[in-house]
């Protein structure tokens, strides 16, 4: 039975969907005003892995990830570049989609945008006003009344009185309570805006997700996800306005990933300490970023530096070794050894599922892959044929695919391969003559050129490293 930690209840709970075999999952996306960074990649990878596992367990997943394409930062960036805000945001939306594809993240079922959901956003706000949960201020702003919701604060565990102690009404705001939040902002000169019953303006941040979620998935969903920096105020405000509007519980499970940290600080554009996804992929393969996430606990902070990336790279290479072919001269495994390999594959699958069923324990799932990799490599070294390795390798590839790992070996040109093959043959002759120093010299020089030599009982294999 799959169990998931729920931020709302602060408990690990058995996973039960609203509808049989269907998961409705909404994940907060990015505000598109600049290149996406690896902190965004971490969250996207976490929920991609969750989605892949849910699908592996037989669920159909309707995965919605929104784009915030109307925002103060977008307007400021567009003004800085002398560009139309919606054209700027669309450019970065397309850019982010390419980044996610390069990271092997499955495309969401739907990717709604704020600018294309405006009629429903206005309708949503009108409904909240009618129900007594929001009010229009004289200046054209519309605010949600936090005191109208007796459950306000239940997601973050904060009490309204405590929140109010450190809050204040800023100059220009016309709200009646310091914690009331904007649903609609009156237009300022030179800003992009839309017509509404309260005058021209644009939506507040929180109402956007409630409206897009309602449009794509309906009044109730199974999983609402995002980074743990969104618990308050964004998700707190989202759950308040959604439940006040529909009168129904909003999301069954609130799932939050930890933050990616660079030098002990959260990575963010505003802090100027970001590494973009493009910068990362220019130096490392996508599997390394995914392995970095898999090695940790999705709810905990994740350290991003050369040391952790090098460790992730080594783990990727270890897993790749399980998919290498049998030695050409392999004589075959004895029946008992072949049975042991089959049993190892079955055990790995059992352990993999057990780990992932425990709140998506990816580190445990990777450990199961390492154990199977060890068994496959031992079988190859003991003379297993390609046919004998096939079943275990298929299981390995299946489980690695559930985690979204490609595990592709680097490839060279045909001429380069032929040259390396020639050097490997020369080295084999040198070894026959027991010229060990020369053999090691050839091996070391090839390694400097990015070619790794592996000697086994039944011969030598090589690969690009």
C-alpha positions as CSV (number, residue, x, y, z in Angstrom):
1,X,0.0,0.0,0.0
2,X,1.4,3.4,-1.1
3,X,1.8,5.9,1.8
4,X,2.4,9.6,1.4
5,X,3.4,12.3,3.8
6,X,0.6,15.0,3.9
7,X,1.7,18.5,4.9
8,X,-1.9,19.3,5.9
9,X,-2.1,16.6,8.6
10,X,1.6,16.2,9.2
11,X,1.2,12.5,9.0
12,X,2.1,9.7,6.5
13,X,-1.2,8.4,5.2
14,X,-2.4,5.6,3.0
15,X,-2.9,6.9,-0.5
16,X,-6.5,6.8,-1.7
17,X,-7.8,8.6,-4.7
18,X,-11.1,10.4,-5.2
19,X,-11.8,8.3,-8.2
20,X,-10.7,4.8,-8.8
21,X,-7.3,4.5,-10.6
22,X,-7.2,8.2,-11.4
23,X,-4.9,10.8,-9.8
24,X,-5.6,14.5,-10.2
25,X,-2.3,16.3,-9.4
26,X,-1.7,20.0,-9.6
27,X,1.8,21.3,-9.2
28,X,2.7,25.0,-9.0
29,X,5.0,25.9,-11.9
30,X,7.3,28.8,-12.5
31,X,7.0,32.5,-12.9
32,X,8.4,33.1,-16.3
33,X,10.6,36.2,-16.5
34,X,14.1,34.7,-16.8
35,X,16.0,31.5,-17.4
36,X,14.9,28.6,-15.1
37,X,17.5,27.4,-12.6
38,X,18.3,24.0,-11.1
39,X,16.1,24.8,-8.1
40,X,13.2,24.7,-10.5
41,X,14.6,21.5,-12.0
42,X,14.6,19.9,-8.6
43,X,10.9,20.4,-8.0
44,X,10.0,19.4,-11.6
45,X,12.1,16.2,-11.1
46,X,10.5,15.3,-7.8
47,X,7.0,15.5,-9.2
48,X,8.0,13.8,-12.4
49,X,9.3,10.8,-10.3
50,X,6.1,10.8,-8.3
51,X,4.0,10.8,-11.5
52,X,6.1,8.1,-13.1
53,X,5.7,5.9,-10.0
54,X,2.0,6.4,-9.8
55,X,1.7,5.4,-13.4
56,X,3.9,2.4,-12.8
57,X,1.5,1.4,-10.0
58,X,-1.4,1.5,-12.5
59,X,-2.9,5.0,-12.0
60,X,-3.8,7.3,-14.8
61,X,-2.3,10.7,-13.8
62,X,-3.8,14.0,-14.9
63,X,-0.8,16.2,-14.1
64,X,-1.3,20.0,-14.3
65,X,1.5,22.4,-14.0
66,X,0.7,26.1,-14.4
67,X,2.7,29.0,-15.8
68,X,2.5,32.4,-14.0
69,X,2.8,34.7,-17.0
70,X,1.3,37.8,-15.3
71,X,3.4,39.1,-12.4
72,X,5.2,42.1,-11.0
73,X,8.6,40.6,-11.9
74,X,7.5,39.9,-15.4
75,X,6.3,43.5,-15.9
76,X,9.6,44.9,-14.4
77,X,11.7,42.6,-16.7
78,X,9.7,43.5,-19.8
79,X,10.0,47.2,-19.0
80,X,13.7,46.7,-18.6
81,X,14.0,45.0,-22.0
82,X,11.5,47.2,-23.7
83,X,9.4,44.1,-24.6
84,X,5.7,43.2,-24.4
85,X,5.2,41.3,-21.0
86,X,3.1,38.5,-22.6
87,X,5.6,38.0,-25.4
88,X,8.5,37.9,-22.9
89,X,6.7,35.3,-20.7
90,X,5.7,33.2,-23.7
91,X,9.4,33.1,-24.8
92,X,10.4,31.8,-21.4
93,X,7.6,29.3,-21.3
94,X,8.8,27.7,-24.5
95,X,12.4,27.9,-23.1
96,X,11.4,26.1,-19.9
97,X,9.5,23.4,-21.8
98,X,12.8,22.7,-23.7
99,X,14.7,22.6,-20.4
100,X,12.3,20.0,-19.0
101,X,12.5,17.9,-22.1
102,X,16.3,17.9,-21.9
103,X,16.0,16.7,-18.3
104,X,13.7,13.9,-19.4
105,X,10.7,15.3,-17.5
106,X,7.4,14.0,-18.9
107,X,5.3,16.8,-20.3
108,X,2.4,17.7,-18.0
109,X,-1.1,16.7,-19.1
110,X,-1.9,20.4,-19.2
111,X,0.0,23.7,-18.7
112,X,-2.5,26.5,-18.1
113,X,-1.4,30.1,-18.1
114,X,-2.8,33.0,-16.1
115,X,-3.3,35.3,-19.1
116,X,-5.5,32.7,-20.7
117,X,-7.7,32.0,-17.6
118,X,-8.8,35.6,-16.9
119,X,-12.6,35.1,-17.3
120,X,-12.6,32.3,-14.8
121,X,-10.4,34.2,-12.4
122,X,-12.9,37.1,-12.4
123,X,-15.8,34.8,-12.0
124,X,-14.0,33.1,-9.1
125,X,-13.5,36.5,-7.4
126,X,-17.1,37.5,-7.9
127,X,-18.2,34.2,-6.3
128,X,-16.0,34.9,-3.2
129,X,-17.5,38.4,-2.9
130,X,-21.1,37.0,-3.2
131,X,-20.3,34.4,-0.5
132,X,-19.0,37.1,1.9
133,X,-15.3,36.0,1.7
134,X,-14.0,38.9,-0.2
135,X,-14.6,42.6,-0.6
136,X,-13.9,45.3,-3.2
137,X,-12.0,48.3,-1.9
138,X,-12.7,51.9,-3.1
139,X,-9.3,52.0,-5.0
140,X,-10.3,49.1,-7.3
141,X,-8.4,46.4,-5.4
142,X,-10.3,43.3,-4.2
143,X,-9.2,41.4,-1.0
144,X,-9.9,38.0,0.5
145,X,-11.1,38.4,4.1
146,X,-9.1,36.0,6.2
147,X,-11.4,36.4,9.2
148,X,-14.3,35.0,7.1
149,X,-12.5,31.6,7.0
150,X,-12.4,30.0,10.5
151,X,-9.9,27.4,9.2
152,X,-7.4,30.0,7.9
153,X,-3.9,28.9,8.8
154,X,-4.6,25.1,8.9
155,X,-2.1,24.2,6.3
156,X,0.9,26.1,7.7
157,X,-0.2,25.5,11.3
158,X,-0.2,29.3,12.0
159,X,-2.8,31.1,14.1
160,X,-4.3,34.3,12.7
161,X,-3.5,36.1,15.9
162,X,0.2,35.2,15.7
163,X,0.3,36.2,12.0
164,X,-1.3,39.5,12.7
165,X,1.3,40.4,15.4
166,X,4.0,41.0,12.8
167,X,1.8,42.2,9.9
168,X,0.9,45.7,8.9
169,X,-1.1,47.5,6.2
170,X,1.2,49.0,3.6
171,X,0.8,52.5,2.2
172,X,-1.7,52.4,-0.7
173,X,-3.5,49.3,0.5
174,X,-7.1,49.5,1.3
175,X,-7.7,46.2,3.2
176,X,-9.5,45.9,6.5
177,X,-7.2,43.3,8.1
178,X,-3.4,43.2,7.9
179,X,-3.5,39.5,6.7
180,X,-6.1,40.0,4.0
181,X,-4.6,39.3,0.6
182,X,-5.2,40.7,-2.9
183,X,-7.4,38.8,-5.3
184,X,-7.4,41.7,-7.8
185,X,-5.0,44.6,-8.1
186,X,-6.1,47.9,-9.7
187,X,-4.1,48.8,-12.7
188,X,-1.1,51.2,-12.4
189,X,-0.1,53.4,-15.3
190,X,1.9,51.5,-17.9
191,X,1.0,48.0,-16.6
192,X,-0.7,45.3,-18.5
193,X,-4.3,45.0,-17.4
194,X,-7.8,43.5,-18.0
195,X,-11.3,44.8,-17.7
196,X,-13.2,43.7,-14.6
197,X,-16.3,44.7,-12.6
198,X,-13.9,46.6,-10.3
199,X,-12.1,48.5,-13.1
200,X,-9.0,47.6,-15.1
201,X,-6.4,45.5,-13.3
202,X,-4.8,42.1,-12.9
203,X,-5.2,39.2,-10.6
204,X,-3.2,38.6,-7.3
205,X,-0.8,35.7,-7.2
206,X,-2.8,33.2,-5.1
207,X,-6.2,33.4,-7.0
208,X,-4.5,32.3,-10.2
209,X,-3.7,28.8,-9.1
210,X,-7.2,28.3,-7.6
211,X,-8.8,29.3,-10.8
212,X,-6.5,27.3,-13.1
213,X,-6.9,24.2,-10.9
214,X,-10.7,24.5,-11.0
215,X,-10.6,24.9,-14.8
216,X,-8.4,21.9,-15.3
217,X,-9.2,19.4,-12.6
218,X,-12.5,20.5,-10.9
219,X,-13.4,21.3,-7.4
220,X,-11.4,18.5,-5.7
221,X,-8.0,17.0,-6.4
222,X,-5.9,14.2,-5.0
223,X,-2.4,15.8,-4.8
224,X,-1.4,19.5,-4.7
225,X,2.4,19.9,-5.0
226,X,5.1,22.5,-4.9
227,X,8.2,23.6,-3.0
228,X,7.9,23.9,0.7
229,X,8.6,27.7,0.4
230,X,5.0,27.9,-1.0
231,X,3.3,26.5,2.1
232,X,2.8,30.0,3.4
233,X,1.4,32.2,2.1
234,X,0.7,30.9,-1.4
235,X,-0.8,27.5,-0.6
236,X,-2.4,28.7,2.6
237,X,-4.2,31.3,0.7
238,X,-5.0,29.0,-2.1
239,X,-6.7,26.4,0.1
240,X,-8.6,29.2,1.9
241,X,-10.1,30.8,-1.2
242,X,-10.8,27.4,-3.0
243,X,-12.6,25.9,-0.1
244,X,-14.6,29.1,0.6
245,X,-15.6,29.2,-3.0
246,X,-16.6,25.5,-3.4
247,X,-17.5,24.6,0.2
248,X,-15.6,21.3,-0.3
249,X,-12.2,20.0,0.8
250,X,-9.7,21.1,-1.8
251,X,-6.8,18.7,-2.0
252,X,-6.5,15.3,-0.2
253,X,-2.7,15.4,0.0
254,X,-0.4,18.4,0.1
255,X,3.1,17.3,-1.0
256,X,6.0,19.7,-0.7
257,X,9.6,19.2,-1.8
258,X,12.6,20.7,0.1
259,X,14.8,23.5,-1.3
260,X,17.9,23.2,-3.4
261,X,20.7,24.9,-1.5
262,X,23.9,26.4,-2.9
263,X,26.4,27.4,-0.2
264,X,23.9,26.8,2.5
265,X,21.3,29.2,1.0
266,X,18.2,28.6,-1.0
267,X,18.8,29.0,-4.7
268,X,16.7,31.8,-6.2
269,X,16.8,34.4,-9.0
270,X,16.3,37.3,-6.5
271,X,19.3,36.2,-4.4
272,X,21.5,36.0,-7.6
273,X,23.0,32.7,-6.6
274,X,21.4,30.6,-9.3
275,X,22.8,28.1,-11.8
276,X,20.5,27.9,-14.8
277,X,19.4,24.5,-16.2
278,X,21.2,25.3,-19.4
279,X,24.4,26.0,-17.6
280,X,24.1,22.7,-15.7
281,X,23.4,20.7,-18.9
282,X,26.3,22.3,-20.7
283,X,28.6,20.5,-18.1
284,X,26.7,17.5,-16.9
285,X,24.3,15.0,-18.3
286,X,20.6,15.1,-17.2
287,X,20.9,11.8,-15.3
288,X,23.3,13.5,-12.8
289,X,20.7,16.1,-11.7
290,X,18.1,13.4,-11.4
291,X,20.4,11.2,-9.4
292,X,21.2,14.1,-7.1
293,X,17.5,14.3,-6.4
294,X,17.0,10.5,-6.1
295,X,19.9,10.2,-3.6
296,X,18.1,12.4,-1.1
297,X,14.7,12.6,0.6
298,X,12.3,14.8,-1.5
299,X,11.0,16.7,1.5
300,X,14.5,17.6,2.8
301,X,16.9,20.3,1.7
302,X,19.3,19.2,-1.1
303,X,22.9,20.5,-1.3
304,X,24.1,21.4,-4.8
305,X,27.9,21.6,-5.2
306,X,30.7,19.9,-7.0
307,X,31.1,17.3,-4.3
308,X,27.5,16.1,-4.4
309,X,27.4,16.3,-8.2
310,X,30.5,14.2,-8.5
311,X,29.0,11.6,-6.2
312,X,25.8,11.6,-8.3
313,X,27.9,11.2,-11.4
314,X,29.7,8.1,-10.0
315,X,26.4,6.6,-9.0
316,X,25.1,7.1,-12.6
317,X,28.2,5.4,-14.0
318,X,27.8,2.5,-11.5
319,X,24.2,2.0,-12.7
320,X,25.2,2.2,-16.4
321,X,27.6,-0.7,-15.9
322,X,24.6,-3.1,-15.4
323,X,23.4,-2.5,-19.0
324,X,26.7,-3.3,-20.7
325,X,26.8,-6.3,-23.0
326,X,28.2,-9.7,-22.2
327,X,31.8,-10.5,-23.1
328,X,32.1,-11.8,-26.7
329,X,33.8,-14.9,-25.5
330,X,31.4,-15.6,-22.6
331,X,30.9,-19.4,-22.1
332,X,27.6,-19.2,-20.1
333,X,26.5,-19.4,-16.4
334,X,25.9,-22.6,-14.5
335,X,22.2,-23.3,-13.8
336,X,22.5,-22.4,-10.1
337,X,24.2,-19.1,-10.9
338,X,21.5,-18.3,-13.5
339,X,18.8,-19.0,-10.9
340,X,20.6,-16.7,-8.5
341,X,20.5,-13.9,-11.0
342,X,16.8,-14.4,-11.7
343,X,16.1,-14.3,-7.9
344,X,18.2,-11.2,-7.6
345,X,16.0,-9.4,-10.2
346,X,12.8,-10.5,-8.4
347,X,14.2,-9.3,-5.0
348,X,15.3,-6.0,-6.5
349,X,11.8,-5.4,-7.9
350,X,10.2,-6.2,-4.5
351,X,12.6,-4.0,-2.6
352,X,12.1,-1.2,-5.2
353,X,8.3,-1.1,-4.8
354,X,8.5,-1.4,-1.0
355,X,10.8,1.6,-0.9
356,X,8.8,3.8,-3.3
357,X,5.5,2.8,-1.5
358,X,7.0,4.4,1.6
359,X,6.5,8.1,0.7
360,X,8.5,7.8,-2.5
361,X,11.8,6.7,-0.8
362,X,13.9,7.1,-3.9
363,X,17.2,6.5,-2.0
364,X,15.9,3.0,-1.1
365,X,14.7,2.4,-4.6
366,X,18.2,3.4,-6.0
367,X,19.8,1.0,-3.4
368,X,17.7,-1.8,-4.9
369,X,19.0,-0.9,-8.3
370,X,22.6,-1.0,-7.1
371,X,22.1,-4.5,-5.6
372,X,20.7,-5.7,-9.0
373,X,23.5,-4.0,-10.8
374,X,26.0,-5.8,-8.6
375,X,24.4,-9.2,-9.4
376,X,24.3,-8.5,-13.1
377,X,28.0,-7.4,-13.2
378,X,29.0,-10.4,-11.2
379,X,27.1,-12.7,-13.6
380,X,28.8,-11.0,-16.6
381,X,32.2,-11.4,-15.0
382,X,31.4,-15.1,-14.4
383,X,30.8,-15.7,-18.1
384,X,27.0,-15.0,-18.5
385,X,25.9,-14.8,-22.2
386,X,23.8,-11.9,-23.5
387,X,20.7,-14.1,-23.5
388,X,21.3,-15.0,-19.8
389,X,21.7,-11.4,-18.9
390,X,18.7,-10.3,-20.8
391,X,15.9,-10.8,-18.3
392,X,17.7,-9.2,-15.4
393,X,18.8,-6.3,-17.5
394,X,15.2,-5.8,-18.7
395,X,14.0,-5.6,-15.1
396,X,16.8,-3.2,-14.3
397,X,15.9,-1.0,-17.2
398,X,12.2,-1.1,-16.3
399,X,12.9,0.1,-12.7
400,X,15.4,2.7,-13.8
401,X,12.8,4.0,-16.2
402,X,10.3,4.4,-13.4
403,X,12.8,6.9,-11.9
404,X,13.3,8.6,-15.2
405,X,16.9,7.6,-15.6
406,X,18.1,7.2,-19.2
407,X,21.5,5.6,-18.4
408,X,22.8,6.1,-21.9
409,X,26.5,5.5,-22.6
410,X,28.4,8.2,-24.3
411,X,29.0,7.5,-28.0
412,X,31.8,8.4,-30.4
413,X,32.1,8.5,-34.1
414,X,32.6,5.3,-36.1
415,X,36.3,6.3,-36.8
416,X,36.9,7.0,-33.1
417,X,35.4,3.6,-32.2
418,X,37.5,1.8,-34.7
419,X,40.7,3.5,-33.4
420,X,39.8,2.6,-29.8
421,X,39.1,-1.0,-30.8
422,X,42.5,-1.2,-32.5
423,X,44.3,0.1,-29.3
424,X,42.4,-2.4,-27.2
425,X,43.5,-5.2,-29.5
426,X,47.1,-4.0,-29.3
427,X,46.8,-3.9,-25.5
428,X,45.5,-7.4,-25.5
429,X,48.5,-8.6,-27.4
430,X,50.8,-6.7,-25.1
431,X,49.1,-8.4,-22.1
432,X,49.7,-11.8,-23.7
433,X,53.4,-11.0,-23.7
434,X,53.1,-10.0,-20.0
435,X,54.3,-6.4,-20.8
436,X,52.3,-5.1,-17.9
437,X,53.8,-1.6,-17.7
438,X,53.0,-1.0,-21.4
439,X,49.5,-2.4,-20.9
440,X,48.9,0.0,-18.0
441,X,50.3,2.9,-20.0
442,X,47.9,2.3,-22.8
443,X,45.0,2.0,-20.4
444,X,45.9,5.2,-18.5
445,X,46.4,7.2,-21.7
446,X,43.0,6.0,-23.0
447,X,41.4,7.1,-19.7
448,X,42.9,10.5,-20.1
449,X,41.2,10.7,-23.5
450,X,37.8,9.7,-22.0
451,X,37.9,6.0,-22.6
452,X,37.6,3.5,-19.7
453,X,39.0,0.0,-20.1
454,X,37.5,-2.9,-18.0
455,X,39.2,-6.3,-17.9
456,X,37.1,-9.3,-17.1
457,X,37.6,-13.1,-16.9
458,X,36.3,-13.4,-20.5
459,X,37.9,-10.5,-22.1
460,X,38.1,-6.7,-22.2
461,X,35.4,-4.1,-22.6
462,X,35.7,-0.4,-23.1
463,X,33.4,2.6,-22.9
464,X,33.4,6.4,-23.2
465,X,33.5,7.9,-19.7
